């Protein structure tokens, strides 16, 4: 079939799983006390990766809050097209309520829908 892109799935790699776990821990460490939506990445950054961007969100359950740091995007230094999205996880009760609320689809004007 012409024009069809097939992806392959790598087998489980314990070393890679540990590497990803370290990146998630780094996201938790960068979050710290939650004061900055753009915390400074550590220097040096994790071996094999370059910090690329912050991931931010506004809490929305009770009222829309300020921008909050949720994680980061890092680029693998050995593969220019390989990126990792590291998300820190839920940090407080408001975020737990945001998580539960986000499980229910909410129509939003001007946005597409995915089934």
C-alpha positions in Angstrom: 0.0 0.0 0.0 1.6 3.2 -1.2 1.7 6.1 1.3 0.9 4.1 4.4 3.3 4.7 7.3 3.8 1.7 9.5 5.2 2.0 13.0 7.1 -0.6 14.9 7.0 -1.2 18.6 10.3 -1.7 20.4 10.4 -4.5 22.9 10.6 -3.7 26.6 13.9 -2.3 27.6 14.4 -2.1 31.4 17.3 0.4 31.1 15.0 2.7 29.0 12.2 2.3 31.6 14.6 3.5 34.3 15.7 6.4 32.1 12.1 7.5 31.6 11.5 7.1 35.4 14.4 9.4 36.1 13.0 12.0 33.7 9.6 11.9 35.5 11.5 12.3 38.9 13.2 15.3 37.4 9.8 16.8 36.5 8.8 16.3 40.2 12.0 17.9 41.4 11.6 20.9 39.0 8.1 21.3 40.3 9.4 21.6 43.9 7.0 23.8 45.8 5.0 24.8 42.7 5.9 28.5 42.7 7.1 28.8 39.2 5.4 27.7 35.9 8.9 27.8 34.3 11.3 26.3 36.8 15.0 26.3 35.8 16.0 22.9 34.5 19.0 21.4 36.3 22.5 22.0 34.9 23.7 19.6 33.7 20.5 18.2 32.4 20.0 14.4 32.4 22.6 12.6 30.4 21.5 11.9 26.8 18.8 14.6 26.8 18.5 18.3 26.1 15.7 20.4 27.8 13.4 21.7 25.1 10.3 23.2 26.7 8.0 23.5 29.7 4.6 21.9 29.9 2.1 24.1 31.7 -1.6 24.0 32.5 -4.2 26.0 34.4 -6.3 24.3 37.1 -9.9 24.5 36.2 -12.2 22.6 38.7 -13.3 25.4 41.0 -12.0 28.4 39.1 -9.3 28.9 36.5 -6.0 29.3 38.2 -2.6 30.6 37.2 -0.3 28.7 34.9 1.3 25.7 36.7 4.3 23.6 35.8 3.2 20.1 34.8 6.4 18.8 33.1 8.7 19.3 30.2 9.8 18.1 26.8 13.3 16.8 26.3 15.1 15.9 23.1 17.4 12.8 22.9 20.8 14.1 22.0 21.6 11.0 19.9 18.4 11.1 17.9 17.2 14.5 16.6 13.7 13.3 16.0 13.2 11.6 19.4 11.5 13.5 22.2 10.2 12.6 25.6 7.2 14.3 27.3 7.8 14.0 31.1 4.7 14.8 33.2 5.1 15.1 37.0 1.7 13.8 38.1 -1.0 15.1 40.4 0.3 17.5 43.1 -2.7 18.6 45.2 -6.4 18.2 45.9 -7.4 20.7 43.2 -5.4 18.7 40.6 -7.2 15.5 41.8 -10.5 17.2 41.1 -9.2 18.4 37.7 -8.2 14.8 36.9 -11.6 13.4 37.8 -13.4 16.2 35.9 -11.3 15.8 32.8 -12.5 12.2 32.4 -15.9 13.5 31.3 -15.9 15.0 27.8 -16.9 18.6 27.7 -17.9 20.2 24.4 -15.9 23.3 23.7 -16.8 25.8 20.9 -14.2 26.1 18.2 -12.5 22.8 18.9 -12.6 19.5 17.0 -13.9 16.3 18.4 -12.2 12.9 18.6 -14.0 9.6 19.0 
